[in-house]
């Protein structure tokens, strides 16, 4: 019996060593095997086993949104800010299509007045929209235009009545980088001396304060420099114009 045990024991040991070796090889093979391919959604980070599953997920959960028109209303101007009862007040704003498609937008005038205008714009296009109102009693009036707010005052007392006229743009076809002069004539037709802020708007923004005696006139000028070749819009206190800048050479 001891001899048999001696004959069997080596075989058992060899067999045991062989099984252990096979197990080690299997573990090594598993460790060296490439990880499974995972397809990740670029929008939300979800993972999928196949490209087809990922494509279906993107089509259903993250469909492409077609470009739409999107409008921005800015630069509310109320001119003049102080008037006599019965005089006309101009309320203007700039409407810009910041979206990727052409479209129409209704601009609403609210506050103490009610009116509306529809404007149609191409992508990137801007336009000045204006309303004219006439106060009938002496008081302060509130104005709103698409989320922009302002006021003006109507009075029965003699006031400075300052008018802005004769918009001149020179030159009207400059080269890029060339100075363009924008000027207006400002006149006080009221019965009192007063000051007035002249606002340059459109594709540029600036302002100047002018003080005038009754009957006095003065020319107010702004200088601007176009930086790219395109058509530029200009507004000065309810007067509108444009000029076209072209590339040098």
C-alpha positions as CSV (number, residue, x, y, z in Angstrom):
1,X,0.0,0.0,0.0
2,X,2.7,2.5,0.7
3,X,4.3,1.7,-2.6
4,X,1.0,2.3,-4.4
5,X,0.7,5.6,-2.7
6,X,4.2,6.5,-3.8
7,X,3.3,5.6,-7.4
8,X,0.0,7.6,-7.4
9,X,1.1,10.7,-5.6
10,X,3.5,12.0,-8.3
11,X,0.7,11.7,-10.9
12,X,-1.7,13.5,-8.7
13,X,0.8,16.3,-8.2
14,X,1.5,16.5,-11.9
15,X,-2.2,16.6,-12.7
16,X,-2.7,19.3,-10.1
17,X,0.1,21.4,-11.5
18,X,-1.3,21.0,-15.0
19,X,-4.8,22.3,-14.0
20,X,-3.3,25.3,-12.2
21,X,-1.2,26.1,-15.2
22,X,-4.3,26.0,-17.5
23,X,-6.2,28.3,-15.1
24,X,-3.3,30.8,-15.1
25,X,-3.2,30.8,-18.9
26,X,-6.9,31.4,-19.1
27,X,-6.7,34.3,-16.6
28,X,-3.8,35.8,-18.6
29,X,-5.7,35.4,-21.8
30,X,-8.7,37.2,-20.3
31,X,-6.6,40.0,-19.0
32,X,-5.0,40.5,-22.4
33,X,-8.3,40.4,-24.3
34,X,-9.4,43.8,-25.8
35,X,-12.2,45.6,-23.9
36,X,-15.6,45.5,-25.5
37,X,-16.3,48.3,-28.0
38,X,-18.6,51.0,-26.6
39,X,-20.4,53.7,-28.6
40,X,-20.9,56.9,-26.6
41,X,-23.6,59.6,-27.4
42,X,-21.8,63.0,-27.9
43,X,-24.9,64.8,-26.6
44,X,-25.7,63.1,-23.3
45,X,-22.9,60.5,-22.7
46,X,-25.1,57.4,-22.9
47,X,-23.3,54.3,-24.1
48,X,-24.4,51.6,-26.6
49,X,-23.1,48.2,-27.8
50,X,-23.5,49.0,-31.5
51,X,-23.3,51.9,-33.9
52,X,-26.9,51.2,-35.0
53,X,-28.2,51.6,-31.4
54,X,-26.3,54.9,-31.0
55,X,-27.7,56.2,-34.3
56,X,-31.3,55.4,-33.3
57,X,-30.7,57.0,-29.9
58,X,-29.5,60.3,-31.5
59,X,-32.3,60.3,-34.0
60,X,-35.0,59.9,-31.4
61,X,-33.6,61.7,-28.4
62,X,-31.4,64.4,-30.0
63,X,-33.0,65.2,-33.4
64,X,-31.5,68.1,-35.4
65,X,-33.3,71.3,-34.8
66,X,-33.9,73.3,-38.0
67,X,-32.8,76.9,-38.0
68,X,-35.5,79.4,-37.1
69,X,-36.0,83.2,-37.1
70,X,-35.2,84.8,-33.7
71,X,-35.7,88.5,-33.1
72,X,-34.1,90.9,-30.7
73,X,-35.5,94.4,-30.0
74,X,-33.1,97.0,-28.6
75,X,-32.2,100.7,-28.5
76,X,-35.5,102.3,-27.4
77,X,-35.4,106.0,-28.3
78,X,-38.2,108.4,-27.3
79,X,-37.9,111.8,-29.0
80,X,-38.3,114.4,-27.7
81,X,-38.4,113.5,-24.0
82,X,-40.3,116.7,-23.1
83,X,-43.0,118.2,-25.3
84,X,-45.9,120.6,-25.2
85,X,-49.3,119.1,-25.3
86,X,-50.4,118.3,-28.9
87,X,-46.8,117.9,-30.2
88,X,-45.7,114.6,-31.8
89,X,-43.4,112.2,-30.0
90,X,-41.5,109.6,-32.0
91,X,-40.8,106.2,-30.3
92,X,-38.3,104.0,-32.1
93,X,-36.4,100.8,-31.6
94,X,-34.0,98.5,-33.5
95,X,-35.2,95.0,-34.5
96,X,-32.6,92.4,-35.5
97,X,-33.1,88.9,-36.7
98,X,-30.4,86.9,-34.8
99,X,-31.7,83.6,-36.0
100,X,-30.8,81.4,-39.0
101,X,-34.0,81.8,-41.1
102,X,-35.9,84.7,-42.5
103,X,-39.1,85.6,-40.6
104,X,-41.6,88.2,-39.5
105,X,-42.0,89.7,-36.0
106,X,-44.8,91.9,-34.6
107,X,-43.5,94.9,-32.6
108,X,-45.9,96.0,-29.9
109,X,-46.1,99.5,-28.5
110,X,-47.6,99.5,-25.0
111,X,-47.8,101.6,-21.9
112,X,-50.1,104.6,-22.3
113,X,-50.4,104.0,-26.0
114,X,-51.2,101.0,-28.2
115,X,-50.0,100.2,-31.7
116,X,-48.2,97.5,-33.6
117,X,-46.1,96.9,-36.7
118,X,-45.0,93.8,-38.5
119,X,-41.4,93.6,-39.7
120,X,-39.9,90.9,-42.0
121,X,-36.1,90.4,-41.8
122,X,-33.5,88.1,-43.3
123,X,-31.0,86.4,-41.0
124,X,-28.6,89.1,-39.6
125,X,-30.7,92.0,-40.9
126,X,-31.7,94.9,-38.7
127,X,-34.3,97.6,-39.1
128,X,-35.5,100.6,-37.2
129,X,-39.2,100.5,-36.3
130,X,-40.9,103.8,-35.2
131,X,-44.2,104.9,-33.8
132,X,-45.6,108.4,-33.5
133,X,-47.9,109.4,-30.6
134,X,-49.5,112.7,-29.5
135,X,-50.0,113.5,-25.8
136,X,-53.4,115.2,-25.2
137,X,-52.9,116.3,-21.6
138,X,-50.0,117.6,-19.5
139,X,-48.6,114.7,-17.6
140,X,-45.9,112.0,-17.7
141,X,-46.5,109.1,-20.2
142,X,-45.1,105.6,-20.0
143,X,-44.0,103.7,-23.0
144,X,-43.1,100.0,-23.6
145,X,-41.9,98.3,-26.7
146,X,-41.3,94.5,-26.5
147,X,-39.9,94.6,-23.0
148,X,-38.1,98.0,-23.3
149,X,-39.5,100.8,-21.1
150,X,-39.3,104.6,-21.1
151,X,-41.2,107.8,-20.4
152,X,-41.7,111.3,-21.7
153,X,-43.4,114.4,-20.2
154,X,-46.0,116.6,-21.9
155,X,-46.5,120.1,-20.4
156,X,-48.6,123.1,-21.1
157,X,-45.8,125.5,-19.9
158,X,-43.5,127.1,-22.5
159,X,-40.6,124.7,-23.0
160,X,-37.6,124.4,-25.2
161,X,-38.8,122.7,-28.4
162,X,-35.6,121.3,-30.0
163,X,-36.0,119.7,-33.4
164,X,-33.4,117.7,-35.3
165,X,-33.4,117.9,-39.2
166,X,-31.3,117.6,-42.3
167,X,-29.4,114.3,-41.8
168,X,-26.3,114.3,-44.0
169,X,-24.0,111.3,-44.4
170,X,-20.7,111.9,-46.2
171,X,-19.4,110.0,-48.0
172,X,-22.2,107.6,-48.8
173,X,-19.9,105.0,-50.4
174,X,-16.6,105.0,-48.4
175,X,-13.9,102.5,-48.3
176,X,-13.4,100.2,-45.3
177,X,-11.5,102.2,-42.7
178,X,-12.4,105.6,-44.2
179,X,-14.1,108.1,-41.8
180,X,-17.7,108.8,-42.4
181,X,-19.3,112.1,-41.1
182,X,-22.9,112.0,-39.9
183,X,-24.4,115.4,-39.2
184,X,-27.8,116.9,-38.4
185,X,-29.1,120.4,-37.8
186,X,-30.5,121.0,-34.3
187,X,-32.9,124.0,-33.8
188,X,-34.7,125.2,-30.7
189,X,-38.1,126.4,-32.0
190,X,-39.5,126.7,-28.5
191,X,-39.9,129.7,-26.2
192,X,-37.3,128.7,-23.6
193,X,-33.6,127.8,-23.7
194,X,-32.9,124.2,-23.2
195,X,-30.5,121.3,-23.7
196,X,-31.0,118.2,-25.8
197,X,-29.1,115.0,-26.2
198,X,-28.6,114.0,-29.8
199,X,-28.4,110.2,-30.1
200,X,-26.7,108.4,-33.0
201,X,-28.1,104.9,-33.4
202,X,-28.5,102.1,-36.0
203,X,-25.2,100.2,-36.5
204,X,-23.3,102.8,-34.4
205,X,-23.9,104.3,-30.9
206,X,-22.9,107.8,-29.7
207,X,-24.4,110.9,-28.2
208,X,-23.9,114.6,-27.9
209,X,-25.5,117.2,-25.6
210,X,-26.3,120.6,-27.2
211,X,-27.7,123.7,-25.4
212,X,-29.7,126.2,-27.5
213,X,-31.4,129.5,-26.9
214,X,-34.9,130.1,-28.4
215,X,-34.5,130.2,-32.2
216,X,-30.9,129.1,-32.2
217,X,-29.6,126.4,-34.5
218,X,-26.4,124.3,-34.5
219,X,-24.9,121.5,-36.6
220,X,-24.0,118.4,-34.6
221,X,-21.7,115.9,-36.2
222,X,-20.5,112.3,-35.5
223,X,-17.6,110.5,-37.1
224,X,-17.7,106.8,-37.6
225,X,-15.4,104.3,-39.3
226,X,-16.7,101.2,-41.1
227,X,-14.6,98.1,-40.4
228,X,-16.1,95.6,-42.8
229,X,-17.6,95.9,-46.3
230,X,-21.4,96.1,-45.9
231,X,-24.4,98.5,-45.8
232,X,-24.6,100.4,-42.5
233,X,-27.8,101.8,-41.1
234,X,-27.8,105.1,-39.3
235,X,-30.4,106.9,-37.1
236,X,-30.3,110.3,-35.5
237,X,-33.3,111.3,-33.4
238,X,-35.9,109.9,-35.8
239,X,-34.0,110.5,-39.0
240,X,-32.8,107.5,-40.9
241,X,-30.2,106.8,-43.5
242,X,-27.5,104.4,-44.6
243,X,-24.2,104.1,-46.4
244,X,-22.3,101.3,-48.2
245,X,-18.7,100.5,-47.3
246,X,-16.6,98.7,-49.9
247,X,-13.2,96.9,-49.8
248,X,-10.2,99.0,-50.5
249,X,-9.0,98.4,-54.1
